[in-house]
Amino acid sequence: MCLRLLARPRIPDGKPRDKSRRFVISSDIRNPKPETRNPKPDTRYPIPDMALIHCEFFSDALELNVTVRVILPQATQTHAHHYPGVSMEPPHPTLYLLHGLGDNSSIWTRQTSIERHAWKKNLAVVMPEVHRSFYADMKHGNDYWTFLTRELPVVCRKFFPLSDKREDNFVAGLSMGGYGAMKWAMTYPDEFCAAASMSGAVDRTQRMEPTGKLAGEFADVFGDPTDYPGSGNDLLHLARRLAEGSKPAPALYQCCGTADFVYPENVTFRDHLRGLGLSVDYHEHPDEGHEWGYWDRMIQDVLEWLPLRADAGGGAGPTSPAD
């Protein structure tokens, strides 16, 4: 709709006014053109069609109400032509995207363009909330590990059209979430095709402080620090068990900046995986720290790396001129 205001000119004294020059309302607003009433989709630029769902439900594992955010592909008649070569048929391939210490289920949508990035892959994204639990069944606290791994996928697949096939399921996270992603995929390798850690806290054996700021918190989560090595929370132990087991290992991705305080443990974890014969796609970036500018770039790399099936989304998806 167009509203045009034409300014009345200044009239010198003694001269007649030009009544034709006055404020007018364009006829466009009274009689809109057909294309204004029924606009045709602009095919020049792709427009994301994704639903962002704030979901709250009662968790039996935690015995409390929980919050999960879900990004879900949406097929629409208006924008259906924006998905060349990308299947929009459910059930959808799914990325479980985990937050870091001090964050919640909203952080990925607030600090990155994950919705736009996922749209290019026709990928559903599930973002749970586990507070400061390190994705564990806490020694003194709630059973967040049970909630995450045994309850969340089942509930989400009842609510949303998500695939339960191993080849369609992936997990990724940053910092504490990178630890959680590796722990989940290595504990249940038959459930995930790939797992990615960005600046992950992947070797807690280096940071299980007997004293200090986080000592009490880690004790509440993991218990006695001497019980941690060789437990189900120890990624080094889980990697060893995966390498020695008969189940196929998921594809593994790991990235970290050299200026990050978790960089040393990422190097240790990379070398440990490779020493066991496990393949890991490892990337380190000079002078990058523990911050969202880095993770917004790296989640795009992770999505490009994911082994998405061509008939389940991904493939040669559309691109945006804003990228």
C-alpha positions in Angstrom: 0.0 0.0 0.0 1.3 3.4 -0.9 0.5 6.8 0.7 1.8 9.8 -1.2 1.8 13.2 0.4 2.2 16.1 -2.0 3.3 19.3 -0.3 1.3 22.5 -1.1 3.6 25.1 -2.5 4.1 28.5 -0.9 1.7 31.1 -2.5 3.0 34.7 -3.0 0.7 37.4 -1.7 -1.9 38.6 -4.2 -1.7 35.5 -6.4 -4.5 32.9 -6.7 -3.9 29.5 -5.1 -3.5 26.5 -7.3 -6.2 24.2 -5.9 -4.9 21.3 -8.0 -1.8 21.1 -5.7 -3.0 19.7 -2.5 -2.6 16.6 -0.3 -3.8 13.6 -2.1 -4.1 9.9 -1.3 -2.9 7.8 -4.1 -5.4 5.6 -5.8 -3.1 2.7 -5.0 -4.4 2.6 -1.5 -8.1 2.7 -2.6 -7.8 0.4 -5.6 -4.8 -1.8 -5.1 -3.4 -3.6 -8.1 -4.0 -7.3 -8.4 -0.4 -8.1 -7.6 -0.7 -6.1 -4.4 -3.8 -8.0 -3.2 -2.3 -11.4 -4.2 1.5 -11.0 -4.3 3.5 -13.5 -6.2 6.4 -15.1 -4.4 9.7 -13.4 -5.2 11.8 -16.2 -6.6 15.0 -14.2 -6.7 15.9 -14.7 -3.0 15.2 -17.8 -0.9 13.0 -17.3 2.2 13.4 -19.7 5.1 10.3 -21.7 6.0 11.0 -23.1 9.4 8.9 -23.3 12.5 10.5 -22.3 15.8 8.7 -24.1 18.6 9.0 -23.3 22.3 7.9 -26.6 23.9 7.3 -27.3 27.5 6.4 -30.7 28.9 6.7 -32.7 32.1 9.7 -35.0 32.3 9.3 -38.2 34.2 13.0 -38.6 34.5 13.5 -35.2 36.2 10.0 -35.0 37.8 9.7 -31.4 36.7 8.6 -29.3 33.7 11.3 -28.8 31.1 11.8 -26.5 28.2 12.9 -27.6 24.7 13.2 -25.5 21.6 12.7 -27.1 18.2 13.4 -25.8 14.7 11.2 -27.7 12.3 11.1 -27.6 8.5 7.9 -26.3 7.1 6.7 -27.0 3.6 4.5 -24.3 2.2 2.8 -23.8 -1.1 4.2 -20.2 -1.5 7.8 -21.1 -1.0 7.9 -24.8 -2.1 9.9 -23.9 -5.2 12.7 -22.7 -3.0 13.8 -26.3 -2.2 15.4 -27.6 -5.4 16.7 -31.2 -4.8 15.7 -31.1 -1.1 13.1 -33.4 0.2 10.5 -31.8 2.5 8.8 -35.1 3.3 8.8 -36.1 7.0 10.1 -37.7 9.1 13.0 -35.2 9.2 16.7 -35.7 9.9 17.4 -34.3 13.3 20.3 -32.5 15.0 20.3 -32.5 18.8 22.2 -29.2 19.5 23.5 -28.9 23.1 24.2 -25.7 25.1 27.2 -24.9 27.2 27.6 -24.2 30.9 25.6 -21.3 32.0 23.3 -21.3 28.9 19.9 -22.6 28.2 17.7 -23.9 25.3 17.4 -20.5 23.8 21.0 -19.7 23.4 21.7 -21.1 19.9 18.8 -19.2 18.4 19.8 -16.0 20.2 23.5 -16.0 19.4 23.7 -17.7 16.0 21.7 -18.0 12.7 21.0 -21.7 13.3 17.5 -21.5 11.9 18.7 -20.1 8.6 21.6 -22.5 8.5 19.4 -25.5 9.2 16.8 -24.5 6.6 19.4 -24.9 3.9 19.6 -28.6 4.9 16.0 -29.3 5.7 17.2 -30.3 9.1 15.2 -30.3 12.3 17.1 -29.1 15.3 16.2 -30.0 18.9 17.7 -27.8 21.6 17.2 -29.2 25.2 18.0 -27.5 28.5 20.0 -29.3 31.2 21.3 -26.3 33.3 24.8 -26.9 34.7 24.5 -30.7 34.9 27.3 -31.6 32.4 24.7 -33.9 30.8 25.1 -36.3 33.7 22.9 -38.2 36.1 24.1 -35.9 39.0 25.6 -37.4 42.1 23.6 -34.8 44.1 20.9 -33.6 41.8 18.7 -34.6 38.9 19.1 -37.4 36.3 19.7 -35.2 33.3 21.6 -37.9 31.4 18.6 -40.2 31.6 16.3 -37.3 30.5 18.5 -36.4 27.6 19.2 -39.9 26.2 16.3 -42.1 27.1 13.4 -39.7 27.4 13.9 -36.6 25.2 14.1 -38.4 21.8 11.1 -40.5 22.5 9.0 -37.6 23.6 10.1 -35.4 20.7 9.3 -38.1 18.1 5.8 -38.3 19.6 5.3 -34.5 19.3 7.1 -33.9 16.0 7.8 -35.8 12.7 11.4 -36.7 13.4 13.3 -39.7 12.0 14.4 -42.4 14.3 16.9 -43.9 11.9 20.5 -43.8 12.9 21.6 -42.3 9.6 19.3 -39.4 10.1 20.3 -38.5 13.7 23.2 -36.3 14.7 24.4 -34.5 17.9 26.6 -31.5 18.4 27.4 -28.9 21.0 29.7 -26.3 22.3 31.9 -26.3 25.5 29.9 -28.4 28.0 27.6 -29.3 25.1 30.6 -30.5 23.1 31.4 -32.9 26.0 27.7 -33.9 26.1 27.6 -34.6 22.3 30.7 -36.8 22.4 29.5 -38.6 25.5 26.0 -39.3 23.9 27.4 -40.5 20.6 30.1 -42.7 22.1 27.8 -44.2 24.7 25.1 -45.0 22.2 26.9 -45.3 18.8 24.0 -47.2 17.3 21.8 -44.2 17.7 23.9 -41.5 15.9 25.5 -41.3 12.6 27.7 -38.3 13.5 28.8 -36.2 16.5 30.5 -32.8 16.7 32.2 -30.9 19.5 33.0 -27.2 19.2 35.4 -25.9 21.8 34.4 -28.9 23.9 35.2 -29.6 27.5 36.2 -33.0 26.3 38.8 -34.1 29.0 37.5 -33.6 32.5 40.4 -35.5 33.9 42.4 -32.4 33.4 40.0 -30.2 35.2 38.6 -32.3 38.0 39.9 -29.8 40.6 40.1 -31.1 44.2 39.8 -27.5 45.3 38.8 -24.2 43.7 35.9 -22.4 42.2 34.2 -25.4 40.4 35.3 -28.1 42.8 32.1 -28.2 44.8 30.0 -28.1 41.6 31.9 -30.9 39.9 31.5 -33.0 43.1 27.7 -32.5 43.0 27.7 -33.6 39.3 30.3 -36.4 39.2 31.0 -37.3 42.8 34.5 -37.9 44.2 37.1 -36.8 41.5 38.9 -40.1 42.0 35.8 -42.0 40.8 35.7 -40.1 37.5 38.5 -41.8 35.4 37.1 -45.0 33.8 33.5 -44.1 34.6 30.6 -43.5 32.1 31.3 -39.8 32.3 35.0 -40.1 31.2 35.2 -39.5 27.4 38.7 -41.1 27.3 37.2 -44.3 28.7 34.2 -44.2 26.4 36.4 -43.7 23.4 38.4 -46.7 24.4 35.3 -48.8 24.8 34.0 -47.7 21.4 37.2 -48.6 19.7 37.3 -52.0 21.3 33.6 -52.7 20.7 31.7 -54.2 17.8 29.3 -51.4 17.1 30.1 -49.0 14.2 31.6 -45.7 15.4 29.8 -42.5 14.4 31.7 -39.9 12.4 33.4 -37.5 14.8 34.2 -33.8 14.3 36.2 -31.6 16.6 37.2 -27.9 16.4 38.8 -25.5 18.8 40.6 -22.2 18.8 44.2 -22.1 19.9 43.5 -19.1 22.3 40.7 -21.1 24.0 41.3 -22.3 27.6 40.0 -25.7 26.6 42.5 -26.0 23.7 45.0 -28.3 25.6 42.4 -30.8 26.4 41.1 -30.8 22.9 44.6 -31.7 21.6 44.8 -34.5 24.2 41.4 -35.8 23.2 42.2 -35.7 19.5 45.5 -37.6 20.0 43.7 -40.1 22.2 41.1 -40.8 19.5 43.6 -41.2 16.8 45.8 -43.4 19.0 42.8 -45.8 19.4 42.3 -45.9 15.6 39.2 -43.7 15.7 38.9 -41.2 12.9 38.2 -37.6 13.9 37.8 -34.6 11.5 39.8 -32.2 13.6 40.2 -28.4 13.0 42.0 -25.8 15.1 42.0 -22.1 14.4 44.8 -19.7 15.5 43.9 -17.0 18.0 40.2 -18.0 18.2 38.8 -18.1 21.8 35.7 -19.3 23.6 33.1 -17.0 22.1 29.9 -16.9 20.0 31.4 -15.3 16.9 33.5 -18.4 16.4 30.7 -20.9 17.1 28.3 -19.1 14.7 30.9 -19.8 12.0 31.7 -23.3 13.1 28.1 -24.5 13.3 27.9 -23.8 9.6 31.0 -26.0 9.0 29.4 -28.7 11.1 26.2 -28.6 9.1 28.2 -28.8 5.8 30.1 -31.8 7.3 27.1 -33.8 8.4 26.6 -36.9 6.3 23.0 -36.1 5.4 21.3 -38.4 3.0 20.3 -36.8 -0.3 16.8 -38.1 -0.1 16.3 -36.9 3.5 17.4 -33.3 3.1 20.7 -31.6 2.5 22.4 -32.3 -0.7 22.7 -29.3 -3.1 20.3 -27.1 -1.2 19.5 -23.5 -2.0 21.8 -20.7 -1.0 21.2 -17.2 0.2 22.8 -14.1 -1.3 23.3 -12.9 2.3 25.8 -15.6 3.0 
